[in-house]
Every structure is written in C-alpha cells, then in structure tokens.
C-alpha cells in the first residue's frame, strides 16, 4: 500500500492525531515532514530513511520527527504494523523544548504513560467537546514534556520501567485488570515471558515483585477512589480487586494507618463521627 503525501493545507490544524494499521510491505513517502511529529509503534516494525540516514524502529517504541526533513517509511514485510501519531504545529512548541527534545535518546521505549496520553488524544480528537482544540494543544505539550522527562531519566541511568519493555507491558496489563483475579502466571503469560523472569525484571527495575506491585496499585487506586469519588467502600473494594470490603479495609489500614472512611473524611475535611457509610 502506497500512501501519497498529504496536501499541505491539511496541516493548518495546530494538532492532528491518528492511528493506522499498515498491511505487510506497506510504504509511505517520500515526503517532507511538515510539523513536529511523535510516532508510537505498537506492533510490527518501521524502517525509516530520514534524509540520507536509515533507522529501524521496533515495536513498543516512541520517536520524534522534526520539520523540514525528507522521510521515507517502509513497514514490516512479515506482519502488520500498528502505529499512532500526533502532529504538532511548530508554533506551539518553544525553541527551548525543541532543543531538549533533540538531546533525548532516539527512539525511546514506549511507556504505559505515553501510551495513555496517546489514547487520550485519540479519544479527544473524535469528540464534539467545545474546547477540543485547546485540550489537544495542552495534551500535545504534555506528550512533549513526557518524552523529554523519560528521555532524560533514561539518559541518567535511572532504573525505571523504561529499562525493560516487558516491565512496562506488565504494569499496563496490571493497571487495566486490577478488578480481576491476577496471579503471577496470568501476568507473565500476558507479556509472554516466564514467571521467574518476570520476578527478576521487577526486582531489578522496580525493586519489588509483580504480586507486591499488584497490591500496591490496588491500594493506591482504592485510596484515590475513596478521596475522589462517592462510591461505597464495598464497590471500591470490588473495583480494585479485593476479596471483600473487610479485606480492603484491613489492607488500607495496614498501609496507611487509617480506615477507608477515615481516609475519605480526612480528604473531604469532615469529622469521621459525623457520617457513616
């Protein structure tokens, strides 16, 4: 599949987002890059020639393209390639931000946080909300700063989720399935590695185990829902994957020294004796 270069009038928008599945052997270009563009490769592979230099971008990667360069894309010949993108008008981005972007590793591992920002942008793009333009512009700048932050953190050698893509994939899977029964075997199968290897990766990069991480996230989500919603304690316990309201209450108290109702009342600045649930 050959995709022709877009009409330059299309790029008058300040922020443009999209996602596409390319069949094996597809190509794009050559074209002159019109904007600042972030590309997220979710599956497959991209071989891209920028000016006279060729780069191979694997799945689970994020990279930046800069205005004015000649580009040609060749997508994996043995499988589909799925990637999403966000084009940002150069006028929206300060020169200092561009300079910091250019100093970052290229490409970066695609983190769960970056994937979530892209999903938010895709969802917002098709909505009829009256402030879509302004919200997309703000989200685009968040992606810029996220990329810079992750790149600088990786360059400094910090042991983060960026250090191994399987850890990031496991974190994303856990976050998306907190309400379900999760075991080490289920998580390991979801990221296609052995349970023992997953434990080693979590210990190396996050200084914890996968199941300890699951319970940390359940407790964190439970506290957030107590503070920010009016859901009952029982419903929150269910949504966060606890066996019962009692189990949830015991875990919360062990973690922070307060009962769920005390957490809620302290957040809402209420007297705990003034309201029961």
N, C-alpha and C positions, 0 to 999 in steps of 0.2 A: 504494500500500500504506500503510495507516494502522496505526501501532503504538501500542497503548494504554500508558498509564503503568503502570510496574511496581508490583506490590504492595510497600509499604514494608518488609514483613517480609523481602523478598529482600535488602535492603541491610544485614542484620545481619552479613554477612561483612565482614571487615576489608579485603580486597582482592578485586575482581571484575574479570576481564578478558574481552574478547570481540572478535570481528571479524565484519563483516556486509557483504554486497553488496546495496545498495538498487537496485531497478529504477528507470528514469527516472520522475520525477514523484512519488516516494515522499515521505511526510512522517512526522514523529514529534512528538508532543505535542498540545497544550501540557502541560508538566509542571513541577513544582517540583524543581530539582536537589537530590538528597539528599546528595551527597558531593562531595569534591574529585575532579574527573574530567579526565584527559588524553585528548585526542582526536587521532588521527593520520589525516589524509586522504591516502589513497594514490592515488586516481583519482577523477575526477568533480569535484563541487563541492557545497558546503553553504552555503545561506543560512540563517542562524540569527538569530532575534529573541530577545534577552535583555532581559527587562522591556520597555522601550519602544524599544530601540535595535536596529537591524538590521546584521548583518555578513555579508559574503560571503567564504567561506573557499575558496581554490583547492586543487587537488591539490598534493601534496608539502608540506603544511603541518601544523603541530602547534599546538594551543591548549589552554587550561585553562578549565574551568568551575568555578564556586565554589558552595558550598551556599546554598540559600535563594532563588535567583533563578528567575523564571519563564522557561521556554525553549520555543521552537517551531522545529523544523527542517524545511526544505524542501530536498530533494535535487535535483540537476541533472535537468532535463527532457529533455535531449538525449543522455544517456549514463548508464551505471551509475555509482554512487558506491560506492567501496570505502573503508571506514574501520574502524579498530580503536580500542579504548579501554581504559582502566584506571581503575576507580573505587577511591578510597582513602578509608577512613573518616577523618573529620576528626581523631579522637582520635590517629591515628598520626602526624600532622604537627604539629610545633611552630608556635606563633604566629609566631616569627621567620622560619621558612621560608615561611609563607603571605605574610607581608609582602614578602619578597624576590620571591616569585613574581609578586605583583601589580604589581611595578615593571618587569617584563620586557616586551619588545615582544610584541604580540598580533595575529596569530599569528606563530609562528616558522617559518622554512623547516625542513622535516623532514629532519634529517641522517641519514646512514647509521648513525651510532652510536645515535641514538634509535630508528631502525627495528629495529636489532639487539636493543636492550633489550626492545622490544615483542614481537619474535619469541620471545625467551627466555621472556617472561612467558606468552605463549600456549601454548608447548610445556610449560611447567611446570604450567600450570593443569589440563591434562588428564592429568597423570601421577599415579601412585599412590604417589609417594615419601612416606615418613612425615613429612618436615619441609616439605611443600609450603607450608603456611600461613606458616611462619616465612621461608622463602625468598622467597615472593611479597611479603611485607611488606618485606624487605630490598631486593628489586628495585624495588618501588614507590618507596622512598626514593631509590634510585639515579636513577630517572626524574625525580623532583623536582629533585634536585641537578643532573642533566644539563641540564634545562630552564633552571634558574637560571644555570648556568655559560655555556651557549650564548647565552642572552639578554643576560647582562652583557658577554660578549665582543663580541657584535654591537653592543650599545649603545656600546661603547668604540671602535667603528670598526675593530677588528682585521680584517685580510684573511684570512678563513678560508673553509672550504668553505661556510659558511652564506651567504657573499656571493653565491653563484650556485648555484641548484639543479642545473644541468647538471653542474657540477663534482662535487657530491656524488653524483649518479647515476653519473657516470663512475667515481668512486672505488669505489662499491659494486659496480659491474659488474666492475671490475678485481679486487677482492678475491675475488669469487665465481668468477672464471675464471682464477686465477693459474696453474693447471696446464695451461691450454690455450694454443694459439698465439694470441697477441694482437698485433694491428697497430693503428696509428693509425686506419685506415679502419674496422676492426671496432668499436673503442671508440666512435668518432664516430657510427657507424650505430646503436649500441645506445642512445645518448642523443639521437638524431635531430637532430644539428647537423653542420655541415661540419667536416672535419678541421682546416682553417685556423682556424676559430672556436674549436674546442676547444683548440688550441695557445695561442691568445691568452688564453682564460679561465684555463688552467692557469698561464701565465706571470704573469697579473695577480694571481691569488688564491693560488697556491701557490709561485710563483717557480721553477717547473720546467716541463718539458714532459710530456705524457702518457706517452711511452715511457720517459723517465727515471724517472718516478714508478712505472711498472710494475716496472722493475728494482730500484728502491729497496724496493718491497714484497716482491718475490721474495727479495731478500737478507735483509730483516728477518724474513720468515716462515721462511726457511731457518735463520737463527740461532736463532730461537725453537724450532724443531723439534729442532735439534741439542742445545740446552740442556735441553729439557723432555720429550723422548721417547727411546726406544731404537731408533728406525728407523735403518736403514742410511743411509749417506751417499748411495748411489745412489738409494734410494727417496725420500729427502728431495729430492734434485735433481729427480726426476721430478714429485713433487707440487707443487713450486714453479715448474715450467715451464722448467727449464734443459735445454739440449740434451743434456747428458751430465754424468756425475759430474765429469769433468775441467773442464768449463765452470763448473760450480757451485763447485768448489774454487778456480779462478782468480778468479772474481768475489768470493768471500768473502775471499780473501787480499788482493785489491786494496782491498776496502772497509775491512777492519779489521786487516790485517797478520797474521792467523793462518790456518792451515789449518782445514778443518772439524773434524778430530779434535782439534786444539789447542783449538778453541772448546768442544767437548764436554768435554774433560778439565779445562780450566780451570773450567768451570761446575760439574763434578762433583768438583772438587778432587782430581783424580788426576794422577799422574805420566804425561805423554804417552808415555813409553817403556814404560810398564807394560802397555799394552793396545793392540792393533792391531785394525783393522776392515777 
